[in-house]
């Protein structure tokens, strides 16, 4: 290719040159969906959630949720969080939350069977739902043994927090340069931002501890004191949401809400991956 002329564009956001939401979707739709669900939370959960979004909205609304496997595009984290909160609210509102979760798992199994049926015999690929169902049924078993209804305030706030640490674990062109100093007592350093990538400093800690840092920072800035048990349950959801230590969890789920969050996260992530593969 021979370039004859180059015209500089000064007002273009660098994020527009990165992978985007599907064309039929919009960030505004997921923003409204998210804020509508947060508005239903009780005090002080609503105030905590809104304070987090005010502080970090510019990054939260553009950050991808992963590098490759699911929601790996600008706005992916916003979409993933809004969809998870919608599933969580639906489970909390149902008369039998446990059975509603099992219905979601059944629908996922139907997707998996469809994927197996459509796959070419000579096509060697990793299926979207591989290794998922054992984890999903383990979560269902954990919930059944605990025999507790989910707490909508704690579950939805936990969902908001569970991946917000990816604001520091990941980076991309257009990411704010002061995000570390706004959360931590550190100096900012020059960054060479291009495509979606792991942040060399953020990856040393990972997104789960950063999610806990965000909660602690917000409680202090808003002068909100939670009951000690509530505080630890929220932190536990963030630190356990991958379900297994070998999948990156700091601890394994020990509460019903933690099991629900893990299952919802797995369902939404794998559903998005399945959609992407069906679109190929």
Helices and strands as residue ranges (DSSP letters): G 14-17, H 27-38, H 45-60, H 76-93, H 97-118, H 133-146, H 152-162, H 166-169, E 170-171, H 179-183, E 197-198, G 202-204, H 207-221, H 228-240, G 245-247, H 256-278
